[in-house]
């Protein structure tokens, strides 16, 4: 009984959602401009990659 109510609610919630469909529409950033996306990804991923090297450099230069 409870399972049927949950299933009914889940299917009605999916049907009542009014979100755009398609590739890239459910992302929190735009994928329309590929150069803007490239710059964002380079900054995000590059900062994560460079962080350990910067920390080691800082500790080596510290006296």
C-alpha positions, 0 to 999 in steps of 0.5 A: 500500500505504501509502496504504491503511494510512493510509486504514484507520487514519484511518477506524478512528480516526474510528469509534472516537472517542466524542465527543458530536456536535451543534452547539457540542459540539466547542467549548472553551467552553459555548454553553448559557448565552447571557448567559455566552457574551455576557459572555465574547465582549464581554470577549475581543473588546472587550479586543482592540479597546480595546488599541490605543486604550489604548496610544495614550492611554498614550503621549500621556499619557507625558511 
